[in-house]
Amino acid sequence: MTMTIDMSQFIGVFFDEAAEHLANMESLLLQLDLASPDDESLNAIFRAAHSIKGGAATFGFSDLADVTHILENLLDRLRKHELPLQAVMVDVFLQAGDVLRSMLDAHRGFGVVDDTAIAGVTARLEQLAAVHDSAAPPVHEEPPKDRAGDGRLTGWLHIGADPQCDTRNFLDSLQAHGHVHEVDEAARSGSVRYRMTLRGPLEDLLSELEFALAPEAIRWEALPVGGMAVKDDGAQPVRLSPAQDDDPGYGFFEPLAQDSAEENAAYGFFEPLDKESDDTAAQGYGFFVPPESLPVVPDASSRPADEPVLASSSAPDREVAVSESSGGGTTRPAVPGKSVAVHETSIRVGVEKVDQLLNLVGELVITQSMLAQNVGVLDPALYGHLISGVQQLERNTRELQESVMSIRMMPISSVFNRFPRLVHDLAAKLDKKVELRMLGEQTELDKGFIEKLADPLTHLVRNSLDHGIEAPEVRLAAGKAETGTLTLKAFHRGGSIVIEVRDDGAGLHRERILAKARERGMPVSDAMTDGEVWQLIFEAGFSTAAEVTDVSGRGVGMDVVRRNIQAMGGRIEIESMQGVGSTISIRLPLTLAILDGMSIQVGSEIYIIPLSFIVESLQPVREMVKTVTGQGRVINVRGEYLPVVALHEVFHVEPRIAEFHQGLIIIVEADGQKIALFVDDLLGQHQVVVKNLETNYRRVAGVAGATIMGDGRVAFILDVSTLVRLAQSKPQQVQEREPA
Amino acid sequence: MEQMLNGANQELLVFTLGAEEYGIDILKVQEIRGYDAVTSIANAPAFIKGVINLRGHIVPIVDMRIKFNLGNVTYDQFTVVIILSLVGRTVGIVVDGVSDVVTLTQEQVRPAPEFGAALDTSFMRGLGSIEERMIILLDIEKLMTSEEMALVEEVAA
């Protein structure tokens, strides 16, 4: 492609978009109802494939374009109901999607393309198309000479003056798209118009131009072809004379292969003639039936005209009419072009920019609270204006903070979206019937979590499918529905986000887990609560699967899952009932960067306890605290004995208050265990900006991070999980440095 | 470091610990500030005083006087903290005082003897002499990232 514009900077955008289209295509494919596929979905799948093809051709990735082209052809026939949809097709389409993804990755520089996979998928796609070709109406015998030339569109391309870009340099790139007959430069305005005959569809040209130019600077004014006006009725132009007055013979010798790569089926007027013969059989269906039968074949006669309408109604945000089809008689339907609307409503920004913004806002919040604290001691009568100004600053800062935080928030659907495919494939592999339900896909959480959640969730889903949901015959025998249900659910609860993986399968087998634990020499007893037993499966190397499958059962995983979740500051909990199913819930804080915390005082130090861990706080009376064997202390909270951890002992701080009944007890819960923290005083609730201690220092046992308080001092955020764990095992260990 | 030793001149920030003078590569020094509002870290060695808020960054503070058992360990408005910028980390060190910035030529630098210092000689790049003064040249980066300082996570634990 001869281009004077540097295309390389747009390749990244193409890759991103292509990946999105592929993901979109995949999710649509998985949602398809095989018996009666929804036209809307078929169209959307087709459009996704088509967009990838267009982009690939533009950037010269002919291998991508070739595979997509074959895929697109089959999809096109499906959406026109020329072929019945079959389950095998969906599978092949999914495979094709995988192949395309690997090709994209290869072009990006990751991995290598498996040529045999490409050949395999291509062959299968062609085979599927061929099987049905025999049944297709015999319309192959279209005279080839009719195809030449008259499929081309002639018109004026107006390009407005653009200070960013020398429009005169476009001539080269325009010639890649068609023949330029005339260049008309308006000296005054700096705008240029080109009279040209397009080789490919208009859309390709426009989308390429839009990379460099503002969409409003480009206008296409169609001219009559072959001396006849282009009619509104889409079925008519086929009957036009093939003669090309202004450029006789042009296009006859154009390689058809190139056309096929650039043809654009969404552009409805002339395309059937531009296509390769098998393509024509599909796309041109109906064009050559006698004219009198046209009205009674609505599918054929109405298609070209209504297609853009269909497209724009189905995805209004993606489709925008680029050219106001120049009034008067020479009308044609608005071309669905590159989305102007999308460009106006969203921009792609690097995550590091957002993070920098977030950091700065964090600093601003700290500065603001410093100011507020200093202003608080001033006499309101004297400094009224200053005080109200600082209050206004506080409001604005909060709003700014929330807005910036929301930039990082993404719906969890971007993680969930991978599961329909995973479940589809796994269920087939395991010969199980599984229905996947996804709830709360729009729940938003920090982008940092989204990326880190994918692996643990995949693990949990695979586990549920492999170990949880039983084979159909087992389910029937147990009086359950043949099809198992796997539910992924995300929702907000308090200051956290909960993600549940629930199945209605066999549930965890308590006896088997205990037996396995004994086998491995773990200290277990029959008196353990279910919650404690379930926690055992998070131990490294623990698997109760009767046999190791290639899906799961090797015993690696659950410990990694738990570690990943904990690294995000989250918790993981299991509920399970034998024969009924199990639910694994992941609880994550809303964001990594800001945390709701309770500040507490111990001696001269201030610590922050993340609010999500706090169950309650209470002022103990002397009788509530008892010692066990003279060392350990427990507190009786409404009949429940909880171990007491005195924070001043953990952190070696001289407490102001030594007697339990004079201080406060804060009950915290982590990993399903509660402990009672003894502190001097509760100071208040804050939103704190989490700072990493490890940037310049090292990990400190019992400390999850640090934050900067209103007075500029550093306060540590307690790592409640570690405190709970250390309190449970050996209380003395807290005082030693935890090995890294 | 080799280049530093072989290079013609090196600029050093000289600080005092008790009666001894130490020199560190001035390019490693980010700023010098007073000692203020340190939040102590539980279970850390005594010479790690804690962390401070340095314009939004959490920076640990090491008291070299405690570490090398030199000088008077008091904290007042004259206590000086040198903020160092080392291999992507920021660390503050408390010293008795900062005396000056000197430029040493290669001839003024002698190899460090194998004895007598309060610290492992492997952290010394040599001894510099200016007239009657002797300046102990520290490889501050090596010292601060050493296991001995307990500032960084042990590599394989």
Interface residues (C-beta under 8 A of the other chain):
Chain A: N359 G362 E363 I366 E605 V650 F651 H652 V653 K691 N692 L693 E694 T695 N696 Y697 R698 R699 V700 A701 G702 V703 A706 I708 D711 G712 R713 V714 A715 F716 Q735 E736 R737 P739 A740
Chain B: A37 T39 S40 I41 A42 N43 A44 G50 V51 I52 N53 R55 G56 H57 I58 V59 P60 R89 T90 V91 A150 L151 V152 E153 E154 A157
